[in-house]
């Protein structure tokens, strides 16, 4: 049973699933990528096709999709706080990896930054909900 305070988190997680599902699709069909080029620093193609886009041979987009789907399951079905907290730490680690990769590439992917923001908001909302 979802509480009223959890609806915002539900929306954020759904947006994360959509964004990471798109990036997963793009990983396997690179020509499907659409990224508006605002300036030389915004270059999604360079980021999503870089060597940083895979971790231990797994596309980072797939890991993001798994993170958002599992977080949605935690929200809808309940969760053990220790496991959920470890999962949130993994999400924060993903943000740090993404920021480091984009910094090393000197390029920004708007979809990746959006996922980083959605993960950060999700973690903050899980913390807020747990404290109530």
matplotlib code that plots the C-alpha trace (Angstrom):
import matplotlib.pyplot as plt

x = [0.0, 1.4, 1.1, 0.2, 3.8, 5.1, 3.4, 6.1, 8.7, 6.6, 6.6, 10.4, 11.1, 8.8, 10.7, 14.0, 12.7, 11.7, 15.0, 17.1, 15.0, 15.6, 19.4, 19.3, 17.6, 20.1, 23.0, 21.8, 20.6, 23.0, 21.3, 18.2, 20.0, 18.6, 20.5, 20.2, 23.6, 23.6, 27.4, 30.6, 30.2, 26.8, 27.6, 25.4, 26.8, 30.4, 29.3, 27.0, 29.4, 32.5, 34.4, 32.8, 29.4, 30.0, 30.9, 32.3, 30.8, 27.3, 25.9, 25.5, 22.1, 21.0, 22.3, 20.3, 17.2, 17.7, 18.3, 15.1, 13.0, 14.2, 13.6, 10.0, 9.6, 10.9, 8.4, 5.4, 6.0, 7.9, 11.5, 14.0, 15.7, 19.2, 18.9, 17.2, 19.9, 22.6, 20.7, 20.5, 24.3, 24.8, 22.7, 24.8, 27.9, 26.4, 26.0, 29.6, 30.7, 28.6, 29.9, 33.5, 33.1, 31.6, 34.3, 37.0, 35.4, 34.8, 31.4, 27.9, 25.0, 21.7, 20.0, 22.8, 22.6, 18.8, 19.3, 21.8, 19.3, 16.5, 18.6, 19.6, 15.9, 14.8, 17.4, 16.4, 12.7, 13.3, 15.1, 12.3, 9.6, 11.5, 11.8, 8.1]
y = [0.0, 3.3, 6.4, 9.9, 11.1, 8.4, 9.6, 12.1, 9.3, 7.0, 9.7, 10.3, 6.5, 6.2, 9.0, 7.3, 4.0, 5.8, 7.7, 4.6, 2.4, 4.9, 4.9, 1.1, 1.1, 3.6, 1.4, -1.5, 0.8, 3.8, 5.5, 6.0, 8.6, 12.1, 14.7, 18.4, 19.9, 23.1, 23.6, 21.6, 20.3, 18.7, 15.5, 12.6, 10.4, 10.7, 9.9, 6.9, 5.3, 5.9, 3.1, 4.5, 3.5, -0.1, -1.4, -4.9, -5.4, -4.3, -1.2, 1.6, 2.3, -1.3, -0.8, 2.4, 0.6, -2.1, 0.4, 2.3, -0.9, -2.3, 1.0, 1.0, -2.5, -1.4, 1.5, -0.6, -3.8, -2.6, -3.1, -4.0, -0.7, -2.1, -3.6, -0.4, 1.8, -0.3, 0.0, 3.8, 3.9, 2.0, 4.6, 7.4, 5.5, 5.4, 9.2, 9.6, 7.3, 9.2, 12.6, 11.3, 9.8, 12.9, 15.0, 12.8, 13.0, 16.8, 16.1, 16.1, 13.8, 15.4, 12.0, 10.9, 14.1, 13.7, 10.2, 11.4, 14.1, 11.6, 9.2, 11.9, 13.0, 9.4, 8.8, 12.0, 11.1, 7.6, 9.2, 11.7, 9.0, 6.7, 9.5, 10.1]
z = [0.0, -1.0, 1.2, 0.0, 0.7, -1.6, -4.8, -5.7, -5.2, -7.4, -10.2, -9.9, -10.1, -13.1, -14.8, -14.0, -15.5, -18.7, -19.0, -18.2, -20.5, -23.3, -22.6, -22.6, -25.9, -27.3, -26.0, -28.3, -31.1, -31.1, -34.1, -32.0, -29.8, -30.0, -28.0, -28.7, -29.2, -27.1, -27.2, -27.5, -23.9, -24.5, -26.4, -25.4, -28.1, -26.9, -23.3, -24.0, -26.4, -24.3, -22.5, -19.3, -20.5, -19.4, -15.9, -15.8, -19.3, -18.2, -19.8, -17.2, -18.6, -17.7, -14.2, -13.9, -15.2, -12.6, -9.9, -10.6, -11.1, -7.8, -6.0, -7.4, -6.0, -2.6, -2.6, -3.7, -1.8, 1.3, 2.2, 4.8, 5.7, 5.8, 2.3, 1.0, 2.6, 0.9, -2.4, -1.9, -1.3, -4.6, -6.3, -4.9, -6.1, -9.5, -9.5, -8.4, -11.2, -13.8, -12.7, -12.8, -16.2, -17.7, -16.1, -17.6, -21.0, -20.7, -22.1, -20.6, -21.5, -20.6, -20.1, -17.8, -15.8, -15.6, -14.2, -11.7, -10.5, -10.3, -8.3, -5.9, -5.5, -5.0, -2.3, -0.5, -0.7, 0.6, 3.6, 4.1, 3.9, 6.3, 8.9, 9.0]

ax = plt.figure().add_subplot(projection="3d")
ax.plot(x, y, z, "-o")
ax.set_aspect("equal")
plt.show()
